[in-house]
Each structure stands twice: as structure tokens, then as C-alpha cells.
């Protein structure tokens, strides 16, 4: 099967990391896979993801669209359409709002079916995207992913749980955060991963530090944002807190987690979070906010859910997790290994292929 994935960028996030695992697995299953990246990039993290894709025999094509440039937008859409007409894929899978529109515009007057994957972040479709995409088949990244747009009843949907490739995300190396930040032996490293979206709730860290009575043995490290020099309001708001550190986008998440004592998510909304799955596979103890999706995937060894969304409950869970997690990460992963089979990228890719074939078959009947 010839598959094309379209994504707006390779900047850090669950969508990008998921595509790296999915596209690589689809190649292993004897498919011809191309990833089209819309936005122009030249950062270490983007290049890192591109290199992983290429090393797994995934073809990567860059449209090099310049943000805010209308001429570049038209040029990118034209280029994308020419690529699709030349490649003649069996199916196109789009990820993220802008990518959905590109897929729709590039398949007009063709017989190529487009499938839309709705990821963890709530998608906000404007009138144009809704007009072109309202009848497209949808894949939800989990049963609990909410898609709150009005839709006609004749489109096809399914839920396929996110999965990841442990071979890609497990590094078996450790970072040098403890040395870099001159931490003491008794200091605890707590890692948070994700972009600076409001749903990630990073400002809640202020409440946690206050609840800890400024105890400087708990250090919170946030991997996310646009780049390491990002001057987002979140960073500005929390800059006076000595134990909250912003690392920017990092390509060595597994290395950092291997050195960390705890993975923490304060998120107020998720679909099926890739960052949490990565933490599971890296064998790091986890404290996850008490939201529906976290609770549904929390039946894993060494995972704690606070009783409610108060700093008191979170701190209680954090201390409990750290005090009770005296095992190595490798040992914890072995404890989880059987439980994590449900999040294997192999099973996810199998379900994607079955859905693709269903859409291709339906499309042929309707032609």
C-alpha cells in the first residue's frame, strides 16, 4: 500500500512523535510511506525527527511553507498537489487542522481517499476546513477524544488507540541534568513533557511549589515550547521560581527521563497522550492529573492519580510516588511490559491498515 501522511511541522509534540512511530512501523509492514511536512524548518529537533524517519526508510518531503507568507502558502499547496498527483497514493492520512485542509484541497477531482486523524488536542475547524473536510473519514486517537464540531451522519469514524515504538523512544542512556543544574544527591528531578498549550496547565507548577513550602529538593523540568530561547508568558510568569526549569524542545526525552525520579502531567485535557506512553515505556514512575483519559490508562504499574485537582492532592501523590519507587527504570519497565502490549505501535498500525482498506474499498464502490 502506498501511504502519504501530511503534517504541518516536525516541531515537538504528540502528533509528530506518533507519526514517527506509525510511519516507521508501516514501512516495516511492507508499505511505501511518505511524510509531507508543510512548514519550513531548520532546527535540531525537527532535523532529529526527520533523520529518524529517513533511517526507517520513510520518504520525507518538505513543502517549506513560510509562516505568514500568502504567496508561500499558495506555492506550498500547489507543490503538495503535484506531489500527490505524481505519487498516486492509495490513501492520504492528515494530522492537524491545517494538514486536513491541504489534504482536502490536494485531492479535489482525484479518486484518492483522505483519512483524518483527530489527535489529543481539541481541534478547532474554521468554516473553510469544515466545508472541505466535514465528510472525510475520521480516526480518533482514543475512545475519549472529543470532537465537538457539528457533523453530518454519513461520515465514517473509528477509534484507534495511539501507540509508540519502544525501539524508537527507549535510548538506554542518561542526560546530565543533575550535573548541569548542580543538583544535590537528595534533590528529585520531576519531568513534564509537552507544548505550551493551555491544556498542559504548566502554571499549576506555581501552586505545587507553594504547597511544597518552597522545598528546594523538588525540581520541575519542563520540556516543551518552540525552542530553548522561547519567551512565552508561562516562562515569564514562573521565572522567579528557582526549582522550575524550562528546557525548551529536546530530542533526548528518553535520556532525561532515565535520569529523572518522576514523570508528572498536570494536564486538564488529553486524548491519549503520547508523552505519557513514552514515560510508561521508559519505566519512569508517573503522577497523572485526575482527568478521564489519564484515569482510563492508569492501570499500569507505578502510576499515581491525585484524588482531585488541588495542589495538596498532587503533592501527596508526588511524595508517595517518589517514596515508593525504589526500583530501577529498567525493572519498572519489565513490570509494565505485559500491560504495555496494548500500546504497541504494531497493533496500532494493524488497525490503521484495516481502516485504510475499508475506506479504499468504500471509495471504489462510490466512484
C-alpha positions in Angstrom: 0.0 0.0 0.0 1.2 3.5 -0.8 0.5 5.9 2.1 1.1 9.6 2.4 0.9 11.4 5.8 0.6 15.2 5.8 1.6 17.1 9.0 2.1 20.9 9.4 5.5 20.6 11.0 8.1 18.4 12.8 8.3 20.7 15.8 7.9 18.8 19.1 4.5 17.4 20.1 2.5 14.2 20.4 1.3 14.3 16.7 4.9 14.4 15.4 6.2 11.7 17.7 3.2 9.5 16.9 3.8 9.9 13.1 7.5 8.9 13.6 6.4 5.6 15.2 3.4 5.0 12.9 5.1 5.7 9.6 8.2 3.7 10.6 6.1 0.7 11.5 4.0 1.0 8.3 7.3 0.7 6.3 8.2 -2.4 8.4 4.9 -3.9 7.3 5.9 -3.6 3.6 4.1 -0.3 2.8 5.5 2.6 0.8 5.3 5.6 3.1 5.9 9.3 2.6 5.6 12.1 5.1 4.9 15.5 3.7 5.8 18.4 6.1 4.2 21.7 5.3 6.2 24.3 7.3 9.8 25.3 6.6 12.2 24.3 9.4 15.8 24.1 10.3 16.0 23.3 14.0 17.9 20.5 15.8 14.6 18.8 17.0 13.0 18.9 13.5 16.1 17.5 11.9 16.3 14.8 14.6 12.8 13.6 13.8 13.4 13.8 10.0 16.6 11.7 10.5 14.6 9.0 12.4 12.0 8.8 9.7 14.7 8.5 6.9 16.7 5.9 8.9 13.5 3.8 8.9 13.1 4.2 5.1 10.2 6.7 5.3 10.4 9.3 2.5 10.2 12.9 3.8 9.2 15.7 1.5 9.3 19.3 2.7 7.0 22.0 1.3 9.0 24.7 3.0 6.0 27.0 3.6 7.0 30.3 5.2 4.5 31.2 8.0 2.5 34.3 7.4 3.5 34.5 3.7 0.4 34.2 1.4 2.5 33.5 -1.7 4.4 30.8 0.1 1.0 29.3 1.1 -0.2 29.1 -2.5 3.1 27.7 -3.6 3.1 25.0 -0.9 -0.5 23.9 -1.8 0.5 23.7 -5.4 3.6 21.7 -4.7 1.7 19.4 -2.4 -0.9 18.7 -5.1 1.8 18.0 -7.7 3.5 15.5 -5.4 0.2 13.7 -4.7 -0.7 13.6 -8.4 2.8 12.2 -9.2 2.9 9.6 -6.3 -0.8 8.5 -6.7 -1.0 7.1 -3.2 -3.7 4.6 -2.2 -4.6 6.8 0.7 -3.7 10.1 2.4 -3.7 10.5 6.2 -3.7 14.0 7.6 -2.8 15.1 11.1 -3.8 18.6 12.5 -6.2 21.2 11.2 -4.1 22.8 8.5 -2.9 19.5 7.2 -6.6 18.4 6.8 -7.2 21.4 4.6 -4.1 20.6 2.5 -5.2 17.0 2.1 -8.7 18.1 1.0 -7.5 20.7 -1.5 -4.9 18.3 -3.0 -7.4 15.5 -3.5 -10.2 17.6 -5.2 -11.1 16.0 -8.6 -9.0 12.9 -7.8 -10.1 9.4 -6.7 -7.6 9.4 -3.8 -9.3 9.0 -0.4 -8.3 11.1 2.6 -8.5 10.0 6.2 -8.3 12.5 9.1 -6.7 11.6 12.4 -8.0 13.6 15.3 -5.3 13.8 17.9 -5.2 14.7 21.6 -5.5 18.5 21.3 -9.0 19.7 20.7 -9.2 20.7 17.0 -10.7 24.0 16.0 -12.0 23.8 12.5 -12.9 27.1 10.8 -15.6 27.5 8.2 -13.2 26.6 5.3 -11.8 23.5 6.9 -15.3 22.3 7.9 -16.6 22.9 4.4 -13.9 20.8 2.7 -13.5 18.2 5.4 -16.9 17.6 7.0 -17.5 14.3 5.2 -14.0 12.9 5.5 -13.5 9.6 7.4 -12.2 10.2 10.9 -9.8 8.3 13.2 -9.9 9.3 16.8 -6.7 8.7 18.8 -8.8 7.2 21.7 -12.4 6.5 22.6 -12.5 9.5 24.9 -11.2 12.0 22.4 -13.8 14.7 22.0 -14.7 16.1 18.6 -17.2 18.8 19.3 -18.0 20.0 15.7 -21.4 19.5 14.2 -21.2 16.8 11.6 -23.4 15.1 9.1 -24.2 11.5 9.9 -22.9 9.9 6.8 -19.1 10.1 7.5 -17.2 7.0 8.7 -15.4 7.1 12.1 -13.3 4.8 14.3 -11.2 5.0 17.4 -7.7 3.6 17.3 -5.6 4.0 20.4 -2.2 5.8 20.0 0.8 3.5 20.1 4.5 4.0 20.1 7.6 2.1 19.1 9.8 1.3 22.1 12.8 0.8 19.7 12.5 4.5 18.8 11.8 6.1 22.2 14.0 4.0 24.5 17.5 5.3 24.5 19.0 3.4 27.5 21.2 6.5 28.1 21.0 9.2 30.7 21.2 13.0 30.5 23.4 15.3 32.6 20.7 17.5 34.1 21.8 16.8 37.7 25.4 17.9 36.9 24.3 20.7 34.6 22.0 22.2 37.2 24.3 21.4 40.1 21.7 19.3 41.9 22.5 17.6 45.2 22.1 13.8 45.7 18.9 14.3 47.7 17.3 16.5 45.0 14.5 15.0 43.0 14.1 15.5 39.2 10.4 15.7 38.1 9.9 15.9 34.3 7.0 17.3 32.4 6.7 17.0 28.6 4.5 18.8 26.1 4.0 22.0 24.2 2.9 25.3 25.8 -0.8 24.8 25.2 -3.1 25.9 28.0 -4.4 22.4 28.4 -0.9 21.3 29.7 -1.6 23.6 32.7 2.1 24.4 33.4 1.1 27.4 35.6 -0.2 24.9 38.1 3.5 24.3 38.9 3.4 27.5 40.9 0.8 26.1 43.2 2.8 22.9 43.6 6.0 24.7 44.6 4.0 26.9 47.0 2.4 23.8 48.5 5.8 22.3 48.9 6.7 25.3 51.1 9.5 26.2 48.7 11.2 22.9 49.5 14.2 23.1 47.1 14.7 19.4 46.9 11.9 19.0 44.3 13.0 20.3 40.9 10.5 20.5 38.0 11.9 20.4 34.4 9.6 21.2 31.5 10.4 20.0 28.0 8.3 21.9 25.5 7.6 25.2 23.8 9.0 26.4 20.5 12.7 26.4 21.3 15.1 26.8 24.3 15.0 30.6 24.0 11.2 30.8 24.0 10.0 33.8 26.0 6.5 32.6 26.4 4.3 34.1 29.2 4.5 30.8 31.1 8.2 31.2 31.4 7.9 34.9 32.3 5.3 34.1 35.0 7.4 31.4 36.6 10.8 32.8 36.2 11.3 33.6 39.9 10.7 30.0 41.0 14.2 28.5 41.5 13.0 24.9 41.2 11.1 25.3 37.9 13.3 24.9 34.9 12.4 25.2 31.2 14.5 23.1 28.8 12.7 24.0 25.5 12.3 21.4 22.8 14.5 18.4 23.4 15.4 15.4 21.3 16.7 13.5 24.3 13.5 13.0 26.3 14.3 9.4 27.0 17.7 10.3 28.3 16.2 12.9 30.6 13.5 10.5 31.9 16.2 7.9 32.5 17.8 10.3 34.9 14.6 11.6 36.4 12.7 10.4 39.5 9.2 11.1 38.3 7.1 12.0 35.3 4.3 14.5 36.0 1.3 15.6 34.0 -0.9 18.4 35.2 -3.0 18.5 32.0 -6.6 19.4 32.1 -7.4 17.7 28.8 -5.8 14.9 26.8 -6.8 12.4 24.1 -4.4 9.5 24.5 -1.2 11.3 25.4 2.0 10.2 23.6 4.2 11.7 26.3 2.6 9.5 29.0 3.0 6.4 26.8 6.7 7.3 26.3 7.1 7.7 30.1 5.5 4.3 30.6 7.9 2.6 28.1 10.8 4.4 29.7 10.0 2.8 33.1 9.7 6.1 35.0 7.1 6.4 37.8 4.2 8.7 36.9 1.8 11.0 38.6 -1.0 12.0 36.2 -3.8 14.5 36.7 -7.3 13.2 37.5 -8.8 13.5 34.1 -10.8 10.9 32.2 -8.1 9.8 29.7 -5.4 9.5 32.4 -7.7 7.5 34.6 -8.5 5.2 31.7 -4.9 4.4 31.1 -3.7 4.4 34.7 -3.9 0.6 35.3 -0.2 0.4 34.8 2.5 -0.4 37.5 3.8 2.6 39.4 1.2 5.2 38.3 -0.5 7.5 40.8 -3.6 9.7 40.2 -4.2 12.5 42.7 -7.6 12.5 44.4 -8.6 15.9 43.0 -7.2 18.9 41.2 -5.7 20.6 44.2 -2.1 21.2 44.9 -2.4 19.4 48.2 -3.5 16.2 46.4 -0.8 16.5 43.8 1.9 17.0 46.3 0.7 14.0 48.3 0.8 11.8 45.2 4.2 13.1 44.2 5.7 12.3 47.6 4.0 8.9 47.7 5.3 8.0 44.2 8.9 9.1 44.9 9.0 7.4 48.3 7.6 4.1 47.0 9.5 3.9 43.7 12.8 2.5 44.7 13.2 0.3 41.7 15.3 1.0 38.6 13.5 2.2 35.5 14.5 -1.0 33.7 12.9 -3.1 36.4 9.7 -0.9 36.3 9.5 -1.3 32.5 9.8 -5.1 33.0 6.9 -4.9 35.5 4.9 -3.0 32.9 5.9 -4.9 29.8 2.8 -7.1 29.6 0.5 -4.3 30.4 2.0 -2.1 27.7 1.3 -4.5 24.8 -2.0 -2.7 24.2 0.0 0.4 23.3 2.3 -1.3 20.8 2.8 0.6 17.6 2.4 -2.8 15.8 -1.2 -3.2 16.9 -1.9 0.4 16.2 -0.5 0.2 12.6 -2.5 -3.0 12.0 -5.7 -1.2 13.0 -4.8 1.7 10.7 -4.3 -0.6 7.8 -7.6 -2.3 8.3 -9.3 1.1 8.4 -7.4 2.3 5.3 -8.5 -0.8 3.4 -12.1 -0.2 4.4 -12.0 3.4 3.2 -10.3 2.4 -0.1 -12.9 -0.3 -0.7 -15.8 2.1 0.1 -14.3 4.8 -2.1 -14.1 2.4 -5.1 -17.7 1.4 -4.7 -18.7 5.1 -4.7 -16.7 6.0 -7.8 
